[in-house]
C-alpha cells in the first residue's frame, strides 16, 4: 500500500509545481513518522491545507487558460471566413482560365498553319534565288572561260560549290531551267566539264611559271586550285616544283664536287653537301608553307602534311644519293672490313715488347702490316657524324614547325618524331646500312687511338714537383702519362660526335663499348700491368731536393715520336685539359733520380717514379672522364637537347651514362688506386712509419716517461724531430700525387696505421717503464702536437687517434678525476642517470689496466 501511495505521489508531482511537490513530500515523510493520534490529526490538517492550495491553483489555471482558448477559437472562426472568400475567388479564376483555354486551341492551330505557309514561301524564295544564282554564276563562268579570265571562272565555280547545295545543282528543276544554248548540258555536268578544263589549264600555267621561275604567276595559279576543289592537284604541282628544285640543288652539289675526277675529295665535303641540301629545303618550306596554309588549309586541313610527304620522298632520294656517294667514295665497307680484322697487338697481351717492335732505328713509329690510318678513320667518323647531325636537325625543324600540334606538347624535350620521318627511306637506310658501319668505325677509332696513345706514350719530368720550396702543397695538375690526355681528348670528341648523330642506340652502344675498352684495355690491361711491373721496392721512398741539387733529365720513356698523334676534329672543345697541349707536343725531358733507399739503384728509381706517375694517371683519367660527362650534362645542355630533341632521349642518355659508365668507371679506378696505395704503404712507408714512431717513443730507458722536471716536459726536441721526419716522409707524395683521389686516401691510410702503431708502441713502452704525472703531461702534449701535425685541418682524421688520445687522457688524469669518473661508472651499473661526460672507447676493465701504467 505504501508503494502504491508513493507511485501516486510520483505521478501527481509531474503536474504540480515545486511548492506543491515539496508539500506532498513533507506529508509523506510525516506520515511515515506518525506514531500518535495527535500527529495524525496534524497530518490531516496539513493534507486539507495542501488540497485547498491545489484547488486554488487549479481554479486559477482554468480561469486563465479558458480565456486564451476562447480567443483562439474566435481567431479560427475568423480565418475560416477568410478562407471561404478565397475559395470562391479561386473557383471564379478556374472558370475564366477554362474559357481562355478553349479560345487558345484554335488560335494556336491557326498560328502554326501560318508559320508553315511562311516557311514554305521562304523555301520557295530561297530555291528560286539559288537557282537564279546558279544560272548567273554559270553564265559568268562561261563568259570568263571564253575570254580566258581564269580567276573569275574559278571564283564563280567556287561560289556555286560553296554556296549552293548539290541537290539543287543536280536537281530536275535546275536541269530544265538553267541550261541554255551556251551550255546545253545539266549544271552538274557543265561544272564537271569546266573543272576538268580549268584544272588542265591551271596545271599548264603553273608548270610554265615554274620553268620560268615567275613567282607571281606561280602564286596566282597555286591559289586557284582550291577554288575549283582540286586541292590535291595543286599540292601535287607545288610538291613537284619543290622536288625539281631539290633535284637541281642535289645535282649541282654533286656535279661541283666531282668536276675534276683526279682531285681527291676533301674531308667534310659530303657533310657540307647534306647541310646545304637540308638548309635549302627548310628555307623553301618556311617561305611557301604560309601560302599553303592560307589558301588550302580552310578546305584541306592536311594540306601541309600532304606536301611534306611528297617532298620527303624526293628528299629521301637525294640525301640518300649523297649518303651513298659518300659511303662509296670513302670506301666505308672496305674500311669497316679492315677494322674487323685488326687485332690490336699492343692491347692484346704484348705489352712487354710491343713498343720496341713498333719503332725503327731512329725511334719513329713503324706502321705494322695491315695498319689503318687513325687520322683517316677519325675524319670519316667526324664526317659521318656531321651528316647524321644535319639529318637530326632537319627532323627537329620539321617536327617543331609543322607537327607541334600533333605532338600535343609545347616542350621540345617531349616531342615525338613524326611517322613521316621515322618511316622515311633515309631513316631506314640510316638504321639498316649506315649505323652498323658507323658503329664499327667509331669503335675501332677509339680503341686504335688508345693503342696509338700507348705506343707513343711519354712520362713527364717530376723534378719540378719534388723541389723543396719550403711550402708544401698538392699540384694543380698532377704529373701523369701522356696517355691520359690523349685518350681523354679522343673520348671527348668521339662522344660528342656520336651524340651529334641523335641515334640513341649508337650512343648507348658507344657508352658500353668505350667503357669496356677503357676498363679492360687501359685500366686493367695497361695501367695495372705498368703498376705491377713498377711496384716500388721495399723501403724505397721519394725525397725532396733543394734547388741547388736539382738535376736536369728524367724518366726516359721508351716511346715513339708524337708527331703522328691523332687530333680528331671534334664537335666540341676540351678546355679543362691543362696538360693536353703538352701531351700532344714534343717529348719532355726525363726526371732525375729522386728516391731514397738503402739500396738506391737506377732500376728502383725508375720503378718508383713510374709507379707514382701511373697511379696519378689512373686518378687524373677518372677526373677527366667525370668532367667530360659533367660538361655535357651542364655546360653543353643546349647542344645535348639539340642532338637529342625527341622524347626522353636526354634523360635516357644521362641515366645510361651514369649507370653504365661513370659509376662503374669510378669504382674500377678507386679499386686500382686503393690496392696500389696499400702496396705503396707496405713497401715504402710502413717500415719508415714504424721507425718514426719508435724514435718518438723510445724504449731504451725511462727518461721520457719518468720525469721530475718541467724543463723536460717542455723540451720540444722529440716533437721537432717527429715533424721533420714526418714531412720528409709525406711531403714528396703530397707535392706529386693527385690531391683528392690519391694523396688524401694515402694520408688516411697512413694515419690509420700511425694511430695503431702509436697505440701498440705506447702499451709496450709503458708496460716496461710505467709513467709518472710529469711523464703523462709530456706524453699528452707530444701526442697533441703529433696529431695536429699529421691531420692539419682535417678533423675527420683526428677521430682515428681517438683510442690514443683517450689512453693519454686516462694516464694523465689525477687521482680525484679518475676516481670521480669510475664513480660515474659504478652509478651507471646501478641504473643511475648520472652518466660520464666522456664517451669512452675503452671498456672499464681496459681503463683500469691503462691506469695501472701510471705511478
MISETI-860244 format. One record per residue (C-alpha): residue in three letters; y, x, z. Coordinates in pm, whole numbers, plus 50000, padded with zeros to 5 digits. Layout:
residues N
AlaYXZ ...
END
This chain:
residues 855
Unk500005000050000 Unk502315028350082 Unk501715044449743 Unk502505011449570 Unk505765009849758 Unk506665044849654 Unk505895037049289 Unk508055006249304 Unk510895025349457 Unk510475052349195 Unk510645027248909 Unk513625010049065 Unk515525042449109 Unk515605047048731 Unk518065018048702 Unk520185023649011 Unk522965047749070 Unk522665077649300 Unk524015059849612 Unk521535031249588 Unk518735055749526 Unk519825075149833 Unk519795043550046 Unk516335034449930 Unk515025069050011 Unk516655066450355 Unk514985032850417 Unk511695046650307 Unk511985076050545 Unk512975053550840 Unk510085030250763 Unk507655058650794 Unk509275069651120 Unk509445034451275 Unk507365031451588 Unk509035002651775 Unk510324967651726 Unk513954977551760 Unk513645004151493 Unk512054978551260 Unk514874953951323 Unk517414980851243 Unk515464988750929 Unk515534951650827 Unk519304950750876 Unk519684981550665 Unk517504966050395 Unk519644934750397 Unk522794955850358 Unk521264975150073 Unk520154943149897 Unk523644928849932 Unk525084960449791 Unk522704958949496 Unk523544922549432 Unk527244930249429 Unk526654958249182 Unk524604935748953 Unk527214908648958 Unk529914933648869 Unk527764948348590 Unk527034914248441 Unk530674904048454 Unk531864934748270 Unk529134935248006 Unk529304898147941 Unk532924901447824 Unk532014930447600 Unk529074911947447 Unk531264881947379 Unk533794903647199 Unk531024919346987 Unk529774885046890 Unk533264874946777 Unk533594906246564 Unk530254900046399 Unk531234864446307 Unk534464877146152 Unk532574902745943 Unk530154875445826 Unk533074855445691 Unk534454885345506 Unk531044893445358 Unk530694858245230 Unk534014861145045 Unk532914894344886 Unk529644878844778 Unk531444850844596 Unk533654876144415 Unk530584895844315 Unk528944865644160 Unk532064858943954 Unk532074895143829 Unk528434893143724 Unk529134862543518 Unk532084879943349 Unk530024910843262 Unk527254889443120 Unk529704873042886 Unk531104907042778 Unk527604919642708 Unk526844890342488 Unk530004898042292 Unk529354936042276 Unk525974934542098 Unk527284920541769 Unk530314943741782 Unk528054974441820 Unk525924963541527 Unk528994959241312 Unk530374993741408 Unk527065011041327 Unk526924993940992 Unk530445005540919 Unk529525041741016 Unk526605040840774 Unk528885028440500 Unk531365056740571 Unk528615083040577 Unk527165070340254 Unk530575071440089 Unk531145106740222 Unk527805118940088 Unk528595103739754 Unk532005120339753 Unk530505154139852 Unk527865151039584 Unk530425142839321 Unk532755170639440 Unk529865195839445 Unk528785185139101 Unk532315189438975 Unk532475223739146 Unk529195233338983 Unk530445223038641 Unk533795240638687 Unk532195273138802 Unk529675271938519 Unk532495267438270 Unk534445296338427 Unk531335318438435 Unk530595310638070 Unk534175318737973 Unk534095351038178 Unk530825362638026 Unk532055355637674 Unk535185376037740 Unk533465403937940 Unk535125395438271 Unk532145405938482 Unk533885403638816 Unk534935367338757 Unk531495358338626 Unk529785373438931 Unk532235356039164 Unk531585322339001 Unk527835326839032 Unk528315337839394 Unk530325306039464 Unk527575284439316 Unk524775302339504 Unk526515303139841 Unk528455270139845 Unk526055246239669 Unk522565236639781 Unk519615244039548 Unk518695206939548 Unk521985198839373 Unk521775227439123 Unk518215218439021 Unk518635180839063 Unk518205154938787 Unk521805142838808 Unk523235177538754 Unk520765184538472 Unk522145153738293 Unk525865155638372 Unk526595193238379 Unk525075207038052 Unk527415209837759 Unk527495224437411 Unk528265259037553 Unk525305258837793 Unk522885231337698 Unk520195241237949 Unk519985228238304 Unk522275245438559 Unk519345263338727 Unk518015277738402 Unk521525286938289 Unk522205305738615 Unk518915324738594 Unk519675334838237 Unk523195346238324 Unk521975365638631 Unk519475384338415 Unk522195392538161 Unk524655403738427 Unk522015424238610 Unk521245443738297 Unk524925447838219 Unk525755459638573 Unk522905484638561 Unk524205498838234 Unk527745500938368 Unk526595517338693 Unk524435542838512 Unk527235551638270 Unk529665556138557 Unk527075577338740 Unk526665600238440 Unk530415604638415 Unk530815606438796 Unk533525579438782 Unk533655568739145 Unk535945537939097 Unk533625524038828 Unk530575531539045 Unk532095512539333 Unk533095483839105 Unk529595477938971 Unk527925485939303 Unk529745457539480 Unk528905432139205 Unk525125431839259 Unk525265412639592 Unk527415385739424 Unk524555376339193 Unk521895380439468 Unk520475412339317 Unk520915434739623 Unk517705454139574 Unk518605462039212 Unk521995475239322 Unk520465495339606 Unk517875509839371 Unk520635520439133 Unk522525536839418 Unk519395554039552 Unk518615566539202 Unk522145580239176 Unk521865598539511 Unk518405611339423 Unk519775625139100 Unk522405644339294 Unk519705657139531 Unk517565668939239 Unk520535685739077 Unk521535702639403 Unk518005714839466 Unk517645727339109 Unk520905746239130 Unk519935762039459 Unk516555773339334 Unk517925784538997 Unk520695805339155 Unk518115821439383 Unk515775832239107 Unk518225842238834 Unk517045877838850 Unk513285878738890 Unk513395916138956 Unk515655912439258 Unk513925908639592 Unk514775876239767 Unk516685884640082 Unk515665871640423 Unk517145838540531 Unk517805826240180 Unk515425796640194 Unk516705785540532 Unk520225786040386 Unk518995765440089 Unk517395739540317 Unk520525737640529 Unk522705732840220 Unk520435705440089 Unk520435686540419 Unk524195690340452 Unk524805676440103 Unk522575646340164 Unk524185639840502 Unk527665642140353 Unk526825617340077 Unk525325593140327 Unk528375594840551 Unk530645587640254 Unk528645559340092 Unk526845541240375 Unk530075523040479 Unk530185507640129 Unk526595496040161 Unk527315480540500 Unk530465464040371 Unk529055448040055 Unk525325444540124 Unk524705440440498 Unk526065404440517 Unk523445392340268 Unk520845420040303 Unk520725432740668 Unk518215460740598 Unk520235474940308 Unk520895508440477 Unk517255513840572 Unk516185503240222 Unk518355530140064 Unk517335556340321 Unk513655550240246 Unk514145557039874 Unk516405586839932 Unk513905601040182 Unk511165600539920 Unk513215622339688 Unk514435644239973 Unk510815649840079 Unk510055661039729 Unk512975685439703 Unk512815700240053 Unk509055702640006 Unk509685722039686 Unk511975746139872 Unk509465749240155 Unk506565755439922 Unk508585780939725 Unk509395798740048 Unk505755796740150 Unk504545811839822 Unk507265837839769 Unk506935850640126 Unk503115851040087 Unk502675832640414 Unk498985825840361 Unk498245862240290 Unk500215873940594 Unk498535848040814 Unk495155860340692 Unk496105896340769 Unk497285887141117 Unk493945870241185 Unk492135902541101 Unk494385925741300 Unk492525939541604 Unk495465951441823 Unk493845985141901 Unk496385995142164 Unk495805963142361 Unk492025961342335 Unk490745988242564 Unk492106020342406 Unk494996025742639 Unk493996061142733 Unk494266078642400 Unk495776054242153 Unk499286067442184 Unk498156102142087 Unk496266088341790 Unk499296069041669 Unk501546099741641 Unk501816127141386 Unk502636163341449 Unk506366155941477 Unk505856128441733 Unk506616100041491 Unk504586068541486 Unk501866066941225 Unk501046033641061 Unk497356026341101 Unk495166011840829 Unk495915975640778 Unk499075977940988 Unk501545949740929 Unk505315953540942 Unk506615937741261 Unk510095935241113 Unk508795916040812 Unk506895891741034 Unk509935888041261 Unk512185879340969 Unk509605855040840 Unk509275837741178 Unk513035835541207 Unk513445820240861 Unk510565796440925 Unk512255785441247 Unk515585780441072 Unk514055757740808 Unk512365736441074 Unk515565736341282 Unk517535723240983 Unk514955695840943 Unk515175685441309 Unk518985684441290 Unk518755661940985 Unk516295639441170 Unk518695637141463 Unk521585628741230 Unk519655600741058 Unk518435586741390 Unk521805586741562 Unk523805574041264 Unk521515547441122 Unk518735539241370 Unk520555538741702 Unk520475500641726 Unk516745500241654 Unk516135525341932 Unk517865502042173 Unk519215530842380 Unk522515549242360 Unk521095580242528 Unk520165606842275 Unk517515620542511 Unk515675587342498 Unk515965580442125 Unk512795578841919 Unk512095594741584 Unk512095566441325 Unk508865559541144 Unk510695566340817 Unk510965602840921 Unk507815607241127 Unk505645594240840 Unk507585612040566 Unk505795635640330 Unk507705666040453 Unk506995657740818 Unk503295655640742 Unk503485687940545 Unk505055704940846 Unk502235693441071 Unk499365699840834 Unk500475731140646 Unk503495748740787 Unk502885747241162 Unk499385762741162 Unk500665792740964 Unk503855794441170 Unk501895794741496 Unk499715823341371 Unk502765843341268 Unk504745839941588 Unk501635846441800 Unk500965878341603 Unk504615888441607 Unk504895885441983 Unk501655903542061 Unk502245930241798 Unk505765935741934 Unk504245941442277 Unk501825966242126 Unk504675983341942 Unk506755984942258 Unk503876001442443 Unk503296026442164 Unk506946037942175 Unk507396034442548 Unk509856056242734 Unk510316061443106 Unk513886067243227 Unk515156095443443 Unk515036088143815 Unk517326117043912 Unk520476095943950 Unk518656071544176 Unk517436097944420 Unk520606117244485 Unk521686120044847 Unk525156104744824 Unk525456096145193 Unk525496058445122 Unk522126042845056 Unk521936010844853 Unk519505993644621 Unk520185998244249 Unk521785970344050 Unk519315977743773 Unk516075993043893 Unk514656020143662 Unk511676007943468 Unk509686012443149 Unk511366005342816 Unk508535980642752 Unk510225956142988 Unk513445954442787 Unk511715953842450 Unk509295926342545 Unk511985905842718 Unk514215907242410 Unk511375897642177 Unk510185870042408 Unk513685855442444 Unk514315855042070 Unk510875842241982 Unk511015814842243 Unk514385803042116 Unk513135804141757 Unk510115783041849 Unk512265758442045 Unk514575755541744 Unk511735741141537 Unk511795709741753 Unk507995708241727 Unk506795702042083 Unk503175710842002 Unk504205745241869 Unk506445751142171 Unk503705742742420 Unk501245764342231 Unk503635793942232 Unk504205789942606 Unk500475790742673 Unk499705818942430 Unk502645840942531 Unk501755837242897 Unk498145846942820 Unk499365877542627 Unk501775888542897 Unk499235883343170 Unk496165898543007 Unk497715924942780 Unk500855935942962 Unk500445928543333 Unk496725930843395 Unk495965951843090 Unk498715977843066 Unk500705978443390 Unk497705975643619 Unk495946003143424 Unk499016025643443 Unk499456018243814 Unk495816026543881 Unk495986058243672 Unk499136069443854 Unk498186058544203 Unk500056081544448 Unk498106109544603 Unk497636109544975 Unk500686118645182 Unk502966122744880 Unk506386106144906 Unk509776106544741 Unk512696125444893 Unk516406125744825 Unk518096155444662 Unk521546169244723 Unk523836170444421 Unk523556208244411 Unk519766205644397 Unk519636180644113 Unk517926193543805 Unk518066180843451 Unk514936168843284 Unk512406142943392 Unk509226124543320 Unk508106132142966 Unk506956100342806 Unk504196106142562 Unk505646082042312 Unk506816079141957 Unk510356076841843 Unk512026043041896 Unk513776041741561 Unk511346015241437 Unk511585992541738 Unk511675956441617 Unk515025939941669 Unk514465903741564 Unk517325881741461 Unk517175855041729 Unk518685821041770 Unk520475831642090 Unk521665861342293 Unk520315880642592 Unk523485890642767 Unk521915896943104 Unk519705926242993 Unk521685955643121 Unk519085980643010 Unk518335965742674 Unk520665988142477 Unk519266019742623 Unk515766006142586 Unk516266003042213 Unk518186035442181 Unk517176071542171 Unk514746089242400 Unk516096095642751 Unk515506129142925 Unk512786132343184 Unk513396134743556 Unk512966163943789 Unk510106166344033 Unk511386145944324 Unk508466143644564 Unk507406158544890 Unk503796166444965 Unk501596190445144 Unk500126197444803 Unk503146194744574 Unk501846197344219 Unk503266185843887 Unk500406161243850 Unk501156143944179 Unk504856144144087 Unk504266126343759 Unk501846101843917 Unk504186090944194 Unk507256087343970 Unk505306068243707 Unk503786046343976 Unk507256037244103 Unk508576030643752 Unk505636008743653 Unk505885989043975 Unk509585983943901 Unk508595973243551 Unk506445945043688 Unk509275932643912 Unk512015936443651 Unk509865918843393 Unk509415889843633 Unk513185888443689 Unk513915889043315 Unk511365862243229 Unk512725839843504 Unk516285844843378 Unk515265837143020 Unk513995802843118 Unk516865797343360 Unk519395804443084 Unk517665779742854 Unk517445752743122 Unk521015756543246 Unk523325776643020 Unk521765765842688 Unk521065729742782 Unk523105716842485 Unk521095738842250 Unk517895726342412 Unk518885689742369 Unk519905696942009 Unk516495712041931 Unk514515685542122 Unk516565653842073 Unk513805627842082 Unk512035610142367 Unk511385630242681 Unk510705662742496 Unk513235682442701 Unk511645670943026 Unk508155678442893 Unk509225713242784 Unk510835720243120 Unk507805708943319 Unk505385727243089 Unk507395759543116 Unk507455757943495 Unk503855747343548 Unk502105767143276 Unk504255798343252 Unk506885805543517 Unk504885797943831 Unk501605814243715 Unk503545844543588 Unk505325848443922 Unk502035845244105 Unk500405872243893 Unk503375896043930 Unk503595890544305 Unk499895897844346 Unk500175930244149 Unk503235940544349 Unk501575932244680 Unk498345950744601 Unk500185981944487 Unk502615981444777 Unk499635981345013 Unk498226010744817 Unk501576029044830 Unk501846023045203 Unk498346035245276 Unk498666066145057 Unk502256077145109 Unk503846060445410 Unk501276051345673 Unk500496086745787 Unk504166096745796 Unk504946064945985 Unk502356074246249 Unk503796109446275 Unk507296094746313 Unk506176071846597 Unk504176099246770 Unk507186122046755 Unk509406095046906 Unk506926086647184 Unk505146119847259 Unk502116122347487 Unk502476159347572 Unk503996153847918 Unk505556126548130 Unk509156138548096 Unk510046109947862 Unk508616083248093 Unk509056095748450 Unk512806101248460 Unk515046107848759 Unk518416113448591 Unk520786091048395 Unk521586120548169 Unk518056119348032 Unk518336081747985 Unk521446085947772 Unk520076115347573 Unk520296104547202 Unk518126132247059 Unk515006110647029 Unk516846082446852 Unk518766105546620 Unk515546122946526 Unk513856089546456 Unk516776076946247 Unk516836109146044 Unk513096108245980 Unk513186070845905 Unk515966074545650 Unk514246104145490 Unk511136083045457 Unk512616049745335 Unk515936057045164 Unk514356071344845 Unk512396039044800 Unk515436017944880 Unk517516036144615 Unk514896033744341 Unk512906001744399 Unk513845966744287 Unk515535952344593 Unk514265916644629 Unk510885918444462 Unk509695952644583 Unk511775970244847 Unk512195940045075 Unk508455934145059 Unk507735971045120 Unk510135971345415 Unk508475940645562 Unk505045956845523 Unk506255989345680 Unk507915971645973 Unk504855950546048 Unk502775982046066 Unk505516000846252 Unk505575974246521 Unk501785975846557 Unk501786014146567 Unk504566014946830 Unk502745989347044 Unk499476008547033 Unk501266041347097 Unk503116027847398 Unk499966013747555 Unk498176046847502 Unk501006068147640 Unk501866045847937 Unk498256042848043 Unk498216080748052 Unk501526087848229 Unk502856054948368 Unk506626048948367 Unk509326045448631 Unk512546025048639 Unk514736050848461 Unk511986056548206 Unk511746018848142 Unk515506016848086 Unk515366045847837 Unk512366030147663 Unk514125996747622 Unk517266014047495 Unk515336035447246 Unk513356005647115 Unk516545985447068 Unk518086013846866 Unk514936017646656 Unk514795980446581 Unk518465979546488 Unk517996008946253 Unk514905996946069 Unk515805959746049 Unk519525963845981 Unk520885928445926 Unk517535911945856 Unk516885891146165 Unk513605877846034 Unk512155912946051 Unk513215916146414 Unk510655889746501 Unk507935914446401 Unk508895935146710 Unk508595905846950 Unk505505919547123 Unk507085954147156 Unk510355940547296 Unk508525918247545 Unk506375947947651 Unk509535967747723 Unk511055937647898 Unk508095934048134 Unk508215970848219 Unk512005971248259 Unk512185940948493 Unk513005948348853 Unk510575935549111 Unk512635904849200 Unk512905893348835 Unk509225899248777 Unk508175880349091 Unk510515851449003 Unk509015849048656 Unk505495849148796 Unk506515821549041 Unk507525800648740 Unk504045806948603 Unk502395795248927 Unk504565763848929 Unk503595756448567 Unk499935759448662 Unk500515733648937 Unk502135709048693 Unk505785715148779 Unk508525710448517 Unk510215742648625 Unk509495764448320 Unk510365800848247 Unk513365808748027 Unk511275832747816 Unk508705821647558 Unk506115847947634 Unk503775861547369 Unk501585879047624 Unk499225859447845 Unk499705861148223 Unk496785885048251 Unk498285907847986 Unk501655906648160 Unk500135917148491 Unk498295945248313 Unk501505957348148 Unk503395955248477 Unk500865978548638 Unk502056005748397 Unk505326006248595 Unk505536027948904 
END
